[in-house]
Amino acid sequence: MASIVPNRLLACFLAFLALSALASAYDDEEYRRVNTLVRHIEPSKFKETVQTGHHLVFFGSNYCIHCRAYVSDFLEQHCLFLLSPTHLRLDTQRFTPAWLEAQKRSDELNRGFHLGKVECTGRAENEDLCVDEAVTSYPTVKLYVDGEFKEEYNGPRDIDSVNQYVDEKTLKIGRDLPDLASFASLGVSESSKTVPNEEGAVVHLTDKTHAEMTGSGEPWLIMHHAPWCGHCKNLKPEFDQLAKDVKGQLNIGAVDCTVEKEICRKYRVRGYPTILYVEEPAAAVEYRGPRSAKALRDFASGLQSKPDFEDITAAQIPSLLTAYENAFYFVYDPRYITQSSSNTFRNVARPLRHEAKFFAVPDFIDAANGSPSARALLTLPETQKEPALVAVRDQGTLHATYPLAISDDASAVTEMTAFIRKNNVPRIQELNSESQGKILTSKGLVVIAITNPEKAEVHNATLHNLRATAIQWEASHASGKSHSAVKKPEDGVFFTWLDGLKWQEYVGDAYNIYPRVLPRILIADPKDDKYYEYDLAGTLIEPTAKVMVQTLADVAAGKPVKPSYTGGVVGRFRRGISNGTATVFSFIRGNFMYLSCFFGVAALAVLYSKKGKAAPKAVVKTDPKAQ
């Protein structure tokens, strides 16, 4: 045992000498590079520099290995008993690089806390200053407030520890900082942007140019047309005039759908002209108003002028939770928010502001006044200082927090956009002229609650049960209890409600349902133009969560629930032939009476025409969905 200790002492001593030499040679170049980026305080200007404000000063030496070099794990684990912490304080990280990172963060926060370094060796005036400031070892870190020394920092010399110390000191001065109440006061760095529509002319977009020109995030109003379309020809002069009117304000484009088929397929263009407001990465907004230059300009201006987000206080959160089906809250502490995180939020919120509701709420102000903090109201950790994006769904009943740090790189914008899209799907949507295009062209099932909003109590109860159905269905689907008919994300189930009073003509024609029998529940299968109004037992689907969930599961599983068709017997025959799911014989057996009447009427028509009389006009049955 006695021989082990001397051997260990010798090994540690030799390792210390060797590693010190290696560290010095290895770190010289890197240290010089980093040290030039650190903010240095000249001795002649030291008093003037620290005279006003809060200053954390790092006193170091170019010859101090603890100011710049790594210490071997071997030394740390096996040789610390040789070294007195008072005379030789070892760190496992370089202190100067850690200091540089803390300095950058403090500068970006821009909240009145400054970091600087003083070199204590090399010149007499440097050495004299360090002697005057009672610096006896390196590195030494001291805090000065308005020119007066307050305390020495003796914590660990890693980046997290230094940042934590800076945050704690910033917390004490935060209440004296101006303009903390508004996110807008934080400012946004202006990036170089091109002027839109510099020529005041319509730009003809192609498959090769469309993605590049619209992918920058600038707004575009684009007409999708065909050369033979008369309405498109009539619109062209108005579009040309519009391009001149909004020169320098809005890009105006045109796409020939007979040539650029991929673009028109992407935006689901089904008629001409189709006018879309495009601001990537947000979903395009279709214009359906009068086709005049003025009306088009007003439409685009209204979308452009919509604010990216709304500034609120924590006191407003409880009422807003119940006012919106879904909303996103950017919670920040003005003392710690960085320019990069604020820019990222704005860059994400701006293109998505037409499809999502954004709020920016400062956490520090309300907490200082003694009212509940925004973090507490939105179930965030009270100790979290960095800004957070919280998605609130189902009128405040569900919360989801963006799981990553909010940085300003391109991947952060992409990931945050995906997070917003994922959490912005409302449990239940109103089926109207704007949403029907997306809902009634989906591949999945659609649960429709047809109600009369004038009967508020019954209407609200029905929507409450529909929301409960949606929650139960999503929970069972997420837990793996999925159904064979719903296998892909794009085949998901929509839960929607329809104003049966406002759209009573459509509801009556399509489903033979009238206001006096509301509310009614339907499960529609748009891709096959059919719907279910009865459960497996053959009774009308009750507007209760239990019955709706069970019937939806039966339909999704392919159980023999009796369907109805919005297209009538002709539509059934067309679908059977196009889908290849019905043979001629099965169709004849299922529709024998209809066919007998049809051929009987046809035979009479032929006989009547042979007598020289005009044949009766064919009755064209209009698909109510087309209306």
Sequence and secondary structure as in RCSB ss.txt:
>XXXX:A:sequence
MASIVPNRLLACFLAFLALSALASAYDDEEYRRVNTLVRHIEPSKFKETVQTGHHLVFFGSNYCIHCRAYVSDFL
EQHCLFLLSPTHLRLDTQRFTPAWLEAQKRSDELNRGFHLGKVECTGRAENEDLCVDEAVTSYPTVKLYVDGEFK
EEYNGPRDIDSVNQYVDEKTLKIGRDLPDLASFASLGVSESSKTVPNEEGAVVHLTDKTHAEMTGSGEPWLIMHH
APWCGHCKNLKPEFDQLAKDVKGQLNIGAVDCTVEKEICRKYRVRGYPTILYVEEPAAAVEYRGPRSAKALRDFA
SGLQSKPDFEDITAAQIPSLLTAYENAFYFVYDPRYITQSSSNTFRNVARPLRHEAKFFAVPDFIDAANGSPSAR
ALLTLPETQKEPALVAVRDQGTLHATYPLAISDDASAVTEMTAFIRKNNVPRIQELNSESQGKILTSKGLVVIAI
TNPEKAEVHNATLHNLRATAIQWEASHASGKSHSAVKKPEDGVFFTWLDGLKWQEYVGDAYNIYPRVLPRILIAD
PKDDKYYEYDLAGTLIEPTAKVMVQTLADVAAGKPVKPSYTGGVVGRFRRGISNGTATVFSFIRGNFMYLSCFFG
VAALAVLYSKKGKAAPKAVVKTDPKAQ
>XXXX:A:secstr
 TTHHHHHHHHHHHHHHHHHHHHHHHHHHHHHHHHHHS B  GGGHHHHHSSSEEEEEEE TT GGGT    HHH
HHHSGGGS TTT    SS HHHHHHHHHHHHHHHTSSEEEEEEE SSSHHHHHHHHHTT  SSSEEEEEETTEEE
EEE S  SHHHHHHHHHHHHHHHGGG S  S GGGG         TTTT S EE  TTTHHHHHTTS  EEEEEE
 TT HHHHHHHHHHHHHHHHTTTT EEEEEETTT HHHHHHTT  SSSEEEEE TTS  EEE S  SHHHHHHHH
HHHHTS S EE  GGGHHHHHHH SEEEEEEE TTT  HHHHHHHHHHHHHHTTTS EEEEEHHHHHHTTS  HH
HHTT  TT  S EEEEEETTTTEEEE  S   SSHHHHHHHHHHHHHH   SSEE STTTHHHHTT SS EEEEE
E TTSHHHHHHHHHHHHHHHHHHHHHHHTT   TT  SGGG  EEEEEETTTTHHHHHHHH   GGG  EEEEEE
GGGTEEE B TTSSB  SSHHHHHHHHHHHHTT     EETTHHHHHHHHHHHHT S HHHHHHHTHHHHHHHHH
HHHHHHHHHHTT           TTT 
